[in-house]
């Protein structure tokens, strides 16, 4: 990989650290030409350094550098830059399809007469297998072993494919299953804060930056590493040396003062921050935290806040380098020389924060006194819907009628074979899960202390609660054991179930059969309480309609209480072994107890042992076959997990001479606000009546072996059938009925969205989708865009888009368009029976230009509507012209090979 550009401003300098010397691109030296940039936000200084290092007069120019300096005056900019992250991070759900695409590109390169070795990551790529373990077994000492066994049985084909990829591709490493969650592994081990690479005989130092194929890549912003989630499509382009095209961002400052009060946790803080920032409106913006409160905010708490950036809508949630970051690097066993480099580099570049450092200049700012944070939950459907713990009971009661529908709010249902019944609000899942909180020793130790106090008083989980503990790394297991807390967690049902993202991404596993039947038969609105970051409809479990995010100790408390209809701040959690009522205050630890346990239990040697040989894996991983060992993959046509995708079929070496208008398009879906990528491309269970289930059954897969959509992301046949198939999605064309159904036009026949799309494909009819605000919120799922294009959708017309999904649509050659001047699908009176012409494309696309949509109604009348083309940059226009970013990259690499061949 090219490490540096031309350095027109002559700012390359040498930095001595101990007995070593590094070159770096000096921001203070650049300021002599650009003007004072000392009060740029720290995150903007990272972007400036990136541009300084790669300035070459072509992709990065001196004008780009001047635009960053000019940002200080306007505090915003419409200037486009080409940004090159140092590395790429993947998890296996999003990583498998990315590796599938790379393998398919190698096949396509061969087909076009090129050299397959050209398709190779040019920057370091780490893939962590963390999204495949499911909670089948629980509340048992055997749970972990059984879940791992099932994980390998279900995912043998995927794992073999990834083993092949780790051998076939350069710059590509795989962290095996059972190690931890990618973001926690990234925080605790992979990230270096300051990266280094060879440039000839010289070692160059520069900020550690990355993009990741998971939206919670932002977690590492807590360690001053600038990174955010992108679609797998963008990540693949970054791997292949393409810059990330972006506009210079607005940066919203979030000033923190004071310290957290007794009883409040980092989770309560992040739910408060998420609510505040969602209200402020930071979609597509950087958020940077500053102020004296940072002095009292441990690194783990910072990472918890940064993790939730997608939930508050920001591109990132950045914290600067300071002594807290240095201390964390020491705790987590980073190399002493690297730690010294980080501090020296940060000080030399003006990137070091101290208490008396002048505040940066921000686009806008808001402030929070940490002392005002109170214990909270968020739910029942969105992470920004914070509810103070004292109001959780009344909050649930207020939403219950809408969730229950025709079912009486006091309904109860007998559980077959048990001596209890279930009702609305009963907690059937209590899960300590997800990267957000399991990386934080404070809240994990607090959960263990709640369990200890509860067990000693004689409490246990209610028998209808499915409990689970899925740590983000093995370090958590080590310190819970050393603190002598795991045995108490086990005693009340929180046995280890696996290392990875489980309940938070829908891998909660089945409810016990009798419980599930009672929920279904009684049409009950049961609840889940989880220490995760996502609680969108249908995500956690298809039978659970009310999902609440909470801190790990509150997850334990709700497992003891067993119901959202109990005010756990005033009502008893249960009766102790002495027959007396036990209250939350009786089991809640003091901050001093938590701090002392953390100090005694968490040590540097735990990180050293957990990450000592992290890429080797256990005996199971080492026994996984690696498929073929050649440059191209030997595809198995019988596989239901990994298939060669059709993106490059019929591809020519050059794109068409002009872009065609879209004419005679039918409406596939008419959707409301906040349609998430969970709605568009679910990662949870495959419903037994769905088109995807039908496909699997036709290929000899029994229902018990369906696995999840996420596990089958390497097979486009499954994923395109799962697109728009979420059980909670509502298509207004069918009166808002839940599930992935539509009306085939013009006859108006109801059928699944997939089946309708295939009928339209036979007719050669292009498709469009209409939607409301914030279309595509949620995880950075490339299949939400890939499935869309494979169904034949040419354009998505919405009131607004979430950043990542809009970019992914462009990356797959789908045109994102937004309404203008207050126009909406509702103001137009659309019902889905219309045909749509989108014109103005053939005359030449420009970023953010206006295009015309002509809507023809069933009665023959028509209406012209002006839309904004959301191809935001010149690079995006070029990607769209080629049919997608992968096609663009493939053609560029082919052309380079041909040029070298004739040179």
N, C-alpha and C positions, 0 to 999 in steps of 0.2 A: 504494500500500500504506500502511496505517496504520502509523506508526513508533512511536508511544507510546500509553499509556493515560491513566488519570486521575491517577496520582501521588499517592495518598492520603497517603503519608508525607512528601510535599514534599521529595524528595531530588534534584530536578533542579537541576543546578549548571552553571556556565560554566567552561570550561577554555581558557586562552590558550596557544597554541602559535605562537611566532614572531609574525607579524602577523595571525594568524587566530584566531578564537574558535569554540569548539564547545560545544554543550550535551551533558551526559552525566548518567547516573543514578548517583549517588554511593553506593557501598557503605559507605564510612566514615560518611556521613551516616545511612544506613539503620541502621547498627549502634547509633546513639543510641536508636533505638526497639526494635530487635530484640535487642540484646545483642551482645557481642563475637563477630564472625565472622572475625576476622583469620586464624585457623588452619584455616578451611575449606580443603579441597583446592582448588587453583587451578581445576580443572575445575568444581567446585561453585560457585565464585564466578561463573563464566560463566553458569551456570544461574540464580543469584540475580539477576544483572544483568538477564537476560532477563525474569524475572518482575517485577522492579521497573519495567522499561520498559513492560511490557504490562499492568500491574495496572489492571483496569477494574471491579472489583467483581463481575464475572460469570465470564468465562473464567479470570481470575487475580484472586485475592482477597488481602487482607492475611493471611488464615490460611495461604495458600500460602507467603508470605514467612516467616511465623513457623515453618512446618514446616522450612524450610531451616535456619534458625537452630537449631531444636531437634535437627536432624540431628547436631550436634556432640556431643550427650550420648549418643544411641543409636548413632550412626555407621551407621545404616540407617533405612529408613522405608518404610511401606506407603502413603505419601501420594502421590496422583496429581496431576500438574501438567500444564499446557498450555504446551508449549514451541514457540516460533516461530523457526526458523532464518532467517538473513539471506538465504540463497540456496540454489539447487539445482544440483547437478552431475550430468551424465549422460554415459555412453558410448553408442555407437550401438547395440550389441546390446540394451541395456535401454532406451535412449532412443527408438528407433524405435517399439516398442509403446506407450510412454507418449504419444508424439505421435499415434500412431494412435488411442489412447483419447480424447485431447483432441479430435481431429477427429470421432470418433464421437459424443462428447458434444455437439459443435456440431450435428450432424445430429439428435440426440435432442432437443436444446433447441428446434430448429425444429419437430420433430414434436409437441412438447408446447405449442407456441404461444408459446415464449419467444424472447428475443433472443440469437442465436448469439455476439455479441460478448462476452456475459457470460462465456463460456468462454475465459479468457485468463490466462496466468500473471500473478500479482500480485506475485511476487518475481522477482529476476533469475535466469534459467536459462541455463546454458552447457552445450552438448552438444559433446563432442569425439569425432570419428569416428576410432576407434583400434582397433576390434575386428574389422575386416573384411579386413585384409590377411593372406594366407596364404603360407606358404613353399613355393611351387612350384619356383621356380628358386633355386639356392644354389651356393656355392663358385664364383662367377663374377662378373666385373665387370659383367655384364649382368643380374645377379639382381634388383637393385632396380628397374630400369626394367621388366623383364618382370613382376614381381609387382604393381607398380602398375598396369600395363596390364590385367592379369587382374582386379585388384580393381575397376577401373572397369567392365570388361565385365560382371562378375558382379553388380554392385551398382547399376547405372544407375537402376533403378526406385526403390530405397531412397533413393539420393542425391537424385533428383529430388523425392521426397516431402519429404525434410528441407529442401531448398532452398525448397519451398513453405512449409513450417512457419516457416522463418526470416523469411519475408516476411509471413505471415498472422497470426502471433502477436506481440504486444508482449512485451517483456522476455525475448526468446528469441534467443540467439546460437548459431551453429554454427561450431566450429573444424574446418576441412576436413581431409580425409584427408592423410596424409603429413606431419603436423605433430608428432605425438608421442602419448604415452599420457596419458589424461585426468588421472591422478593426478600425473604429473610436470609437465604443463602447469599444473595447479592449484597445485602447490608452487612452481614457478618463476615463474609469471606471474599467474594469476587471483587468488590469495589476497592479502589486504591486511593480515591480522592484526587490524587495527582497521578496521571498515567505517564508512562515513558515508552519510547519506541526508537529504534535505530534509524538514523538518517545518514547513510554512508557509514563512516566510522564514529559518528557523533551520536550521543544519546540526547534526545529532545524530551523535555518535560512540558506537560500541558495538562489542563484540567481533565479529569475523568468525566466523560460524558457518554450517554448511551440513548438509544431508543429500544423499546421493548415491545413484544407482541402481547402484552397484557397491560391494561390501562393503569394498573396499580404499580407499574414501574416507577411511578413518582415517589414511592416509599423511600427510595434512596436519596431523594432531595433532602431528607432529614440529616444526612451525612455530607451535605454540600456537594453532592454529585448531581449535576443537571441531567435529567432524563425524564422521558414521558412515554406514554403508550402510543403506539401507532398500529395500524393494521398490518397483518402479515405481508401484505402487498408492498407497503412502504418499507417494511423491515428488509424484505428481500432486495429491494432496490438499494438500500443503504449497504447491505452485505456485499452487493455487487459494485460498490464504489460510487453510486449515484448520490449526489447531495440531497438533503431534505430541503425542499423549497418551502419557505415560510416568510410571512411578513414580520417585520420587527414588531414585537408584541407590545401591548400596553402592559404595564406592571403595577399591580395593586399592592400597596404595602399594608401589612396587618401588624399593628403595634400591640405588643403584649406587655402588660405591667403586672406587678404583684406576683403571688404564688397561689397554687391550688389550695383550697381549704380542706380541713379534715372531712373525710367522707366522700370527696370527689376524686375521680380517677382520670387518667389520660383519655379513656373512652368518653367520659362525660364531656371533657374538654373538646374532643374532636367533633362530637355531635353538635356542640354549641357553635364551634367554628364553621361547620358545614352549613348549619341553618343560617348563620349570619352572612356567609359568602354567597349562598344561593339567593338570599334576599337582595344582596348588593348587586349581583349579576356579574360573574367573572368568566363566563363561557369564552374559551379561546384566548384568555389572558393569562399572563404569569401572575402568581401570587408570591410575595416574598415576606417573610416574617422578620420583624426587627423589634427593638425596644428592650428595656431593662428586664422584662419578664424572661428573656432568653437565658439570663444568668441562673434562673431557678428551674429551667426546663431540661431534664435529662435527655440524652440523645434518643433513647427509646421512645420517649413522649413525642419528640420532634418527628421521629419516623412514623408514629401513629397518625399525627396530623398530616404529614406529607402523603401518606398512603391514601388518604381519602380525597385527594385532589379531584379525581373523576367525579366524586359524589358532590363536591361543591362546584364542579364544572370547569375548573381551571386546567390549563395545560400542565402546570406544575405548581408545587407548594414548597418553595425553596428556603433553606436555612443556610447562612454563611458559615465559613470555616472559622472556628474559634477554639478555645481551650477545651470546651465540652467535646468537640469532635476529636481532638487529639487524645483526650482521655479515653474515649470510646475505642479508638484505634488500638490503644495500648491494651485495653481490656480484652479485645477480640483477637489478640495475638498477631497483629500486623507486624511486618518486618520493621525493626528499629530504624534502619536506614530510610525506609519509605516514610515513616512518621516524621523523621527529621526533614526530609525533602518537602513534605506537605506544608509544614510550618514555614520553612524558609521560602518556599515558592509563594505561599499566600501573602507573606509579609512583603516580598519583593514586588508583587503585582497589585498591591492595594486591595487584596481579597481577604484580609484578616480582620475579624470583628473583635473589638474590645468594648468594654462598657462605655468608654468615653468617645468611641468612634462617632463622628457626625452622621446623622441619619441620612440615608440615600434620598434622592429625589424620586418620587413615584407619580404615576398617572393619577392615582387617587389613593386614599387610605381610609382605614377604619381601625377601631381600637377595642380591646377587651382587657378588662381587669380580671386576671385569673382567679382572684378571690371571689368573683361573682358566679363561678361555675357551680352548678348543683347536679347531683346524681340524676341521670336521664336515660331514657330509651328513645328509639326512633322507630316509627312504624305507624300503621301496619303494612304500608306498601312502599314507602320511599325513605331513603337514608336521611333526607333533609327534614323529614317530618318529626322533629324532636318533641318529646313529651317529658316534662319533669316527672321523676319517679313518683312524686306525691300525687300526680294527676293521671297516672297510667290506668288506674281502674276506671275512672270516669271517662278517660279518653277512649278506652275500648268500648265502653257502654255507648258512647256517642256514635261510633262507626258501625256497631254491631247490626242495627236494623238494615242498613244498606247492604252489608255483607251477607246477612242471613236470608234476605229476600222474603219468600213466603213462609220460611220456617219460623215458628214462634221463638222469641228471644230466650224463653225459659225451657226450651226443648231439652230432653235428656234421652239417652239411648243406652240400653243395657249392653254390656260387653260380654259376648258369649264365652262361657266357661270361667268367668271372673266374678268376684263379689262386689263389683263397683260398676257404675255407669258413667257415661261421658256427657258433657254438655258444651255449649258454646264457650269459647274462651279457655277451655282446658289446654294446658301446655302438653303437647305430645312429642315435641322435640326440644331438647336443651343441649346446645352444642357449643363447646369451646373450640373454635375453629377460625381459620383464615389468617392471612398475613398481618392484618391490621393490628391485632392484639397479641397473638402468640409470640411476637418478637419482643414483647415488652415484659421484662421480668417483674416489674412492679405489680401489674394487674394479674399476671399468672400466679405469682406468690400469694397475692391477695385471695385469689380463687382457692388456692390450696389451704389457706388459713380459714376461710369460711367453711370449707369441707371438714377441716380438723375440728373446729368448734362444734359444728353440727353433729358430726359423728360421735364426739365425746358426750353430747347431750342426748344422743339416741335418735337423731333424725336420719332419714334417708330420702331418696327421691320418691316421688309418688309413683305407683306401679305402672301408670299409663304413660310415663315420660321416657322417651328414648334419649338416653344421655350418651355423650361422646366427648372425647378429648383427642384432638388432632393437632399436635404441636407443629410449629413451623420449622423447627430444627431439633436435632438430637440433644443440643445443648439444654433445651427446656427440660427434657427427661432427666438429664444429669442434675440440674439444680433443684428440681422438685424432689428427686430422690435424696440429694444431700441435705435438703431442708427437712427431710422426713415428712413430706406432705403427700407424696403420691399414694401412699397406702390409705390415706383418708379419702382422697379423691376416688380411689378404687372402691372403698367401702360404701360410698353413696352412689356408685354407678358410673363415675367418670374415668373408666379404664382407658388406656391408650388404644385407639382404633387404627392409627396409621399416621404417617408424616406426610401431610399434603393438604391441598384445598379440598375439603369434603363438603360439609353442609352448605357452606357459603356459595358454592357454585352448583348446587343441586345434586351433589353426590351423597345425599343424606341416606340413601338406601331405603328399602321398603319399611313401612310401619309394621309392627307385629300384626299378623293376619287378623286377629280378632279386633284389634284397635282400628285397623283400616276399614274393616267391614262396618263397624259401628259408626265411624265417621261418614261413610258413604250412605249407609241405610238411614241414618238420622239427619242427613244433609247438614252436618254440623260445621260451624266455623271454629275450627280448632287452631291453636297457636303454636308458633315456634319462637324460641328466644335463642339468639346466637350471637357470638362475639365477632360477627363478620362485618362486611362493608356494603353488602347488597341484600336487599329484601324485596326486590321487585316481584310483581304478581307471577305466580307459577314457577318461581326460580328455586326456592328452597325445597319444596315438595309439592307435587300436584294436588294432594289432598289437604294441604294446609293453606288457608286463605289469609290468615293474620300472622305476619312475621315481624318480629321486633329485634332490632340491633341493641346490644347491651354489652357492658363490660363483663369479662369472665367471672368476677365474683357475683355479679347480678344473675348471670346464667345459672350459677350454682343455686342461688337463692330461689329462682323461679322453678328450678327442678324440685326443690324441697316443697315449695308452695303448690305447684301443679296447676295454677290457673291465673289468667289475666284478670279474673273477676275479684281477685283479692288485692287489697291495698297493702302491699308488703311493708309499707312504712308504719302502719298502725295495727294491722291485723296479724295474728300469729301465722308463722310458717307451718306449724304443726305442733304436735305434743311430744315432749321428750320422754325418756324412759322412766322419769318420775311422775309422768302423767300431767305435768304442768305445761302450759303454753310456752312456746319458744318463739321469740320475735327476732326480727332482722338485727336489732341492736345487740342481741345476745351473741350473734355469730360474726358480726362485722368487725374486722381487725382495725386497730388504730394505725395511723401513718407510721408511728414509731415501731410497731410490731413488723410492719411490712418492710420498712427500711432496714431494720436489723436482720431480718431473714434474708433479704437480698444481699446485704453486705457479707453475711456469713456463707451464703450458698453459691453465689455466682463468682466464678474465678476464671482467670486467663487460661489455665491449663485445660478447662473444659472445651474451649474453642480450639485449642491446639489438637486435642485428641479427636474431636468430632470432624475436623476438616483436614486431618493429617493425610488422608489418602482418599479424597472425596470423589475422584473420578473412577475409582476401581470398582466400587459396588460390592455387594455380597455374592455368595455362591450362586444364588438364583440368577442374578444379572450376568455373571460371568459365563453361565451355562446357556444364555440366550444365543441362538444362531444369528449370524449377521447377514444371511441371504447371500447374494453374489458379492464378489469382491472387486468387480470391474468398475470402469468409469461410468457406465450407465447401469441402471437398475433392471433386474430381470423381473418384470411385472408378472404377477400371478393373476390370470383372468378370473380365477375362482375366488379370489380374496374378497371378503366383504368389508375389509378395513382399509386397504390401500389399493387404489386404482389410478391408472394414468388418466389425468383430466383432459378434457377436450379443447382447452383454450387455444392451442396452437394448430389445430387441425385446419388444413388448407391455407396456412399462413404463407404469404409471399415475403420475399426478402425486403421489399419496400412497401410502405403503406399506400392506400388509395390516394389518388391525386387531390381529391376534395372530400369533405365531410357531407353526408347526405342529410337532408331534412327528414323529420319523422312525420309520416303521413298515415292517416287512418288508424291511429292507435286506439286500442280499447283499454278500459280501466280495469286493472286487476284487483286493486284494493283502494278503499276510501277510508282513511284512518284518522283518528283524533290526535290529541296532544300527547306528548311524552311516550311515543312509541319507542320502546327500547330495543337494543340489539338482542335482548332476551326474547322479545316478541317476534323479531324478524328471524332469528336463527337460534332456537333454543339449544342449550347444552345439557339439559337434564334428561329425564326418562323419555324413551320412545313409546308413545301411546300405542296400545295394542290394536287400535282401529285406524291408525294413521297410514298415509301412503308409504312412509318409510318402513313401517312394520310389515306392510304388504310385500314390499320389495324383499325384505329380509326373509320372510316366510317362503317366498318364491325361490329363494336361494338356500333353502334348507336350514335356516336359523330358527330355533325354537324361541318362544317368548322369553324364557328364563335366561337366554344368552344374548338378548338384544343389546345389552350394555347401554351406553348413553350416546346421545348425539355427539357430545364432545369427544368420546373415545373413537368415534367413527368419522372424524373430520378429514381423514385421508381418503375417503371414498365420496366422490361428488354425487354418486347416485343416491346415497343416503341423505346427504346434506341438502341437495336441491329439493328433495321431497320434504325435508324438515323446515324449509324456508317458509315463513309466515304460517307455521303450523302450531304455534304455541297455543296451549289450551285456554289462555286468557286473552288472546288478541281479539279485538272487536272490529269487524269490517262493517262500516255503516251501510254498505250496499245490501246487507242482509239484516238490517234493522238492529245492528249492534249485537247480534248473537255472538257468543264466545266460541272461539275455535277458528282454525284456518279454513274458512269457507268463503265462497264468492258466488256471483251469478254469472254464468256464461251468457254473453250477449251475442246477437240481439234477442235470443229466445227467453232469456231470464231464468235459465235452469240453474238450480243450486247444486254446487259440487265443491270438492276440495280445491283450494287454490292451485295446488300442483296439477291436478287433473285438468282444470280449466286452462292452465298455462300450456299444457301439452296439446289440448284441442286447438288453441290459438296458433301454436307452432305449426301444426299440420296445415292450417289455413294461410300461414305466412303473415299473420297479423301481429304487428308490434304492440307492446304494452306499456302503460304508464301507471304510476302509483301516485295518489294524492294523499297528503297528510297535513296535520296541524303544526303546532310549535314543538321545537326540540326533538325533531325526528332523529332517531338513532342514538339516543342517550345510552349510557351504560358501558359495558366491556367493549374492548377494541376487537370485535369479532370480524375477521376478514370474510367469514362465510355469510355474514349478513349482506355483504356486497357480492360475493361470488355466487351465492344462491340466487340473488336478485337477477344478475345478468344471465345465468343459466335458465331461468324461467322465461327469459325473453323480454324483460323490462328494459326499455331504452332510456327512460327518464323518470326521476322522482321529483314531484312538484310539492313543496312543503312551505309552511310559513317560516320555519327556521330549522337548521340542522345542528346537531352536535358535531364538534370539530372532527373527531376521528372518523366517524362514519361517512361524512361528506367526502373526506379525502379518500376513503376506501372505495366509494362509488366511482370517483374519478379514476382511481387506479385500475378498476375493472371495466372502464369504458362506458359507465352509466352516467348520464348527464344529470347533475343536480341543479334544480331550478327553484327559486323562491318567488312567492307572490310579492307584489309591490302595492304601495299606496293603500294599505288596509284591506286589500282583496283577500278573501279566503275561499276555501271550498264551500263554506256555508253561505257566504255572501253571494256566491255564484249559483247557489241552489243545486249543486251537483248531486246526482243519485247513483252514478256509475253506469248509466245506460248510454252516456255520451261517447262520441268519437273525438279524438284530439289530433290536431295537426300542429307541429312545432316547426316554425320556419325561421329563416334568417341564418341558419347554420352554414348553408352552402356558400354564402357570400364571404366567409372567412371569420373564424372565431377570434375574439379578443377577450382578455380577462374581464370578468364582471360586466359584460355587455348586456344590453337588452335583447330579448328575443320575443317573438310573437307566438302565442298559442291561440289557435282557432278552435273553439269548442262547439261542436255540432250536436244539437239535442235530438231526441227521438222524433220530435215533430218536424224536424228539418230546419228549424231556426238555428242560427249560429251567433257566436259572440267572440270578439277578439279580446285577448287579455295580454298585457305586457308583463313579462317575467324577467327576473334577474338571473343571468347565467352565473352559477357559482363555480365556474372554473376561475380560481382566484389569482393564478399566476401564469406567466408565459410557459413555464414548465408543465403546468397542469393542462394547458391547451395542447401542448405537444404530446403529452401522454394520451390524451383523449383522441387526438388525430391518429395515433398509432393503434388505437383500440384497447389501450391499457398500458400501465407502466411496465409490465413484464415484457410485452411485445416491443416496447420502446427499447428497453435494456438489451433484449436479445438481438434486435437489429443493429444496435450500436456496437455490441461486442462482435457480431458477425462482420460488420464493416471494418472494424479495427483489425480483425484477423485477415481479411482480404487485403487491406492496405499493407499490412506487414508482409503478406505473402508476395506482393508485387514490388515491394521496396527493394 
